[in-house]
Amino acid sequence: MSIAAASAPAYLHTPSQPPQAHRNPKAWETAKDFESQFLSTMTQSMFDGVKANSLFGGGQGEDMFRSMLVGQYSKEMTNAGGIGIADRIYSEILKLQEHGQ
C-alpha cells in the first residue's frame, strides 16, 4: 500500500468491486448509465453561461449539438473511470437484488 493510500481519509476509498469480468453486465451498464446522466447534468450547467459567437454560432442547432457533445463528454468520463458513482450504484443494485426488491 502506498503512503498516499494509507493516509487518505476512509470516505475517499471506494468499496472493492469485483473485476469487470465478474460483474453482472446489465447491473453494471445501468450503474454506468446513471453516472453518465449525472455527469451530463453537471457538465451541462457548466456550458449554460457560455455565450455563442453571434457571427458564426448560436441558434437551435448549436444548442442541440452542444447537448449531444455534453452527453458524449459524460459517457467518455464514465468510461474512463468516472467519479465513483457507478461503483456505489452497482453495489446498491446488487443489495436490492439480494433482498428481492
N, C-alpha and C positions, 0 to 999 in steps of 0.2 A: 504494500500500500504506500502511495506517495505521501509526502509530508502535507501537501495541499489537501489531499483527500482526508487525511487523518484530522486535520484542523478545521475542516469545513463544518458548518452547523448541520445538525441532523436533518432539518427541513429541506436542505438543498439536495439530499440524496434521494434519487428515485428508487422506487421499490425494484427489487431484482425481478426481471421478467424472463420468461423462457426465451431461448433463441427463436428467431423468426420461423425457423423450420418446424418448431414445436407449438407454435401459436395456432389458435383457431382462426383460419383465414377470414371468415365472414365477420367475426367479432373484431378482429384487428383492423379490417378495412373500415368498419363502422366507426371505430375509435379514431382512425386517421382522418376520416371524412369530417368528424366533429371538430377535431383540432384545426383542420384546414379551413372550415367555415368560421371558426373563432378568429383565426389569424386574418382571414379575409375581412371580417368586420373591423378588426383593429387597424389593418392596413388601409382600408377604405377611408377611415376617418383622417388618416394622415394626408390623403390626397384632397380632402374636402377644401382645404384652404389654398390649394394651388390654383391660380388663375390661368386660364388658357391664353395663348398668344392670339390676339384678335385678328391679326393679319393672316395667319395660316392655320389657326386652330379654333376650337370651340364648337359649340353646337351639339346636337343629339348624338351624332356619330362618334365624336370624341368621348362623350360620356359613356356610351355603350362599350367602346373598345377599352376605355380606362377600367371599367368594371371587369372586363374579361382579363385584362392584364393583371389586375389586383388578384383575381381568382387564381391565375396561373402562378403568381408570386407565392400565394399562400400554399398551393399544392407543392411547389418546389421546396419551400421552407419545411413543410411537414415531412416530405420525403428525405430531406437532408438531416432529419433528427428532431425537428420541431422544437417546442419549448417544454415538452414533457406531459402535455395534457393527454395525448393519445395513450400513453402508458397508464395513466391514472384511470381513464375512461375504460380501457381494456380490462383492468383489474375489477372495476365496478361491474362491468358486463358479466364477467365470469362469476362474481359473487351472486349477482341476481340469478344467473342460470343455476347455480348450485342450490339456491333456496327455492327454485321452481317458480319464480315470478316472471 
